[in-house]
Amino acid sequence: MVGATQKVYNRTLKQAQKARVSGSKDSTAFKVLYDLPLMTIQKRLTGIRKSFKNIAFVGPNPYFFLQHLPKNYEVEKFYFIENE
């Protein structure tokens, strides 16, 4: 096929996958779609020398995010926003 485009990231498919596993937080699929990206974000935060006192969290499982924040973070305000 000449001129056929290929999707590198299929947003609709990813949303359907997340919706399907969002109910079972103990499943491996949930950990892959939600927890692993959070761990990546938190590793990147450790490389930033600035400490953020106000945090807005969008998505499920905010407790996982808070549990794995670097120990030196002093959070004053935490906003949790569900993305439904």
N, C-alpha and C positions, 0 to 999 in steps of 0.2 A: 504494500500500500504506500503510495506516495502522498505525502502531506498529512498523514494521520498523526494526530497529537496524542501523547500519552500523559496521563495524570501522574505526577510524582507524589502528590499528597491528595488523597480523596477525603475531603472534609465530611461529606455526607456519610461515607462508610465509617469513618472514625467516630462520628457522633452516634451512629447506630450501635457500634461495638460498645461504646461507653455506656449507653442507655441499657444495653442488655446485661452488663455485669455490675451495674451500680448498686444493685440490691444485695449482693453478697460480698461484703468487704473482706472476707477471709479467703476468697478464691485467688488462685494464681493469676487469672486474667485481670482481676481488679488491681492486684499489685503491679502488674506490668503496665496497665493503662493509667493508673493514678499515682501509686506510691513511688515508682521509679523516676518519673519526671520530677516529683517533689524532692527526691533525694538529689537529683542533678541540680535543681535550683538552689538547694541548701549548700551544696558543695561550692557553687559559684559565689554564694553570699560570703562564705568564709574567706574568699580571695579579695573581698572589698573591705577596705580598712574602716569604712564608716559604719556605724551601728545605726540601724533604722529603729526609731522609737514608735512610730505609727505604721502599722502593717494592715493592709487590706488583702484578704484571702478570698479568692473566687474559686469555688468548686467544692467537692465533697472531702470529707476526712480532714478537717482543720486541726483536729487533735494530733494527728500524725505529724503534721507540719510543726506544730508547737513543741512536741516532744523532741524533735530532732533539730531544733534551732541551736546554733552555737551557744555555749554556756555564757559567753560574755554579753549576750544580747539582753538589754533591759527594755522590754516592751511596755510602753505606757498605754497605748490604745491598740486594740486588735479588732478589726472589722471583719465579720464573716458574711460573705455574700453567696447565697446558693445560686447556681446557674441553671435553674430549671426553666 
